[in-house]
Amino acid sequence: MLIKTIARLTYWVGMTCVVLALISRGMNALGFEMTGVLTKGHPIDYHSLLDGALLFLFSSIASSLYARLEH
């Protein structure tokens, strides 16, 4: 039960990162800079969001595969 919850949660967080990355990239293409969030001097840009999306979506896939193999 917990593994399925982790899979669902990481899927939706990953999809949220994808949507935010697409919005950020679209705004960047239109000429608007999205550098509002800085972490120790480095801005969070669309590439950081895409890396996060990959991490969450891969962990979602791994969790759901583990849940299937467990049963």
C-alpha positions as CSV (number, residue, x, y, z in Angstrom):
1,M,0.0,0.0,0.0
2,L,2.8,2.4,0.9
3,I,4.7,1.6,-2.3
4,K,1.6,2.4,-4.5
5,T,1.2,5.7,-2.6
6,I,4.9,6.6,-3.2
7,A,4.4,5.7,-6.9
8,R,1.4,7.9,-7.2
9,L,2.9,10.8,-5.3
10,T,6.2,10.8,-7.2
11,Y,4.3,10.6,-10.5
12,W,2.3,13.7,-9.8
13,V,5.3,15.6,-8.5
14,G,7.1,14.6,-11.6
15,M,4.3,15.8,-13.8
16,T,4.1,19.1,-11.9
17,C,7.8,19.6,-12.6
18,V,7.3,18.9,-16.3
19,V,4.5,21.5,-16.5
20,L,6.5,24.1,-14.6
21,A,9.5,23.4,-16.9
22,L,7.3,23.8,-20.0
23,I,5.9,27.1,-18.7
24,S,9.4,28.3,-17.8
25,R,10.8,27.4,-21.2
26,G,7.9,29.0,-23.0
27,M,8.3,32.2,-21.0
28,N,12.0,32.1,-21.8
29,A,11.3,31.7,-25.5
30,L,9.1,34.7,-25.4
31,G,11.8,36.8,-23.8
32,F,10.8,36.7,-20.1
33,E,13.5,35.7,-17.6
34,M,12.2,33.4,-14.9
35,T,15.0,33.8,-12.4
36,G,12.9,34.6,-9.3
37,V,14.1,31.7,-7.2
38,L,17.8,31.6,-6.3
39,T,19.5,28.8,-4.3
40,K,22.9,29.8,-3.0
41,G,23.4,32.1,-6.0
42,H,22.2,29.7,-8.7
43,P,18.8,30.2,-10.3
44,I,16.3,27.4,-10.7
45,D,15.7,27.2,-14.4
46,Y,13.8,24.9,-16.7
47,H,16.7,22.4,-16.9
48,S,16.7,22.0,-13.2
49,L,13.0,21.3,-13.3
50,L,13.4,18.7,-16.1
51,D,16.1,17.0,-14.0
52,G,13.7,16.8,-11.1
53,A,10.9,15.5,-13.3
54,L,13.1,12.7,-14.6
55,L,14.1,11.8,-11.0
56,F,10.5,11.7,-9.8
57,L,9.2,9.9,-12.9
58,F,11.9,7.2,-12.7
59,S,11.3,6.7,-9.0
60,S,7.6,6.3,-9.8
61,I,8.3,3.7,-12.5
62,A,10.6,1.8,-10.1
63,S,8.1,1.9,-7.3
64,S,5.3,0.6,-9.4
65,L,7.4,-2.2,-10.8
66,Y,8.5,-3.1,-7.3
67,A,4.8,-3.3,-6.3
68,R,4.0,-5.5,-9.2
69,L,6.9,-7.9,-8.6
70,E,6.1,-8.1,-4.8
71,H,2.6,-9.5,-5.5
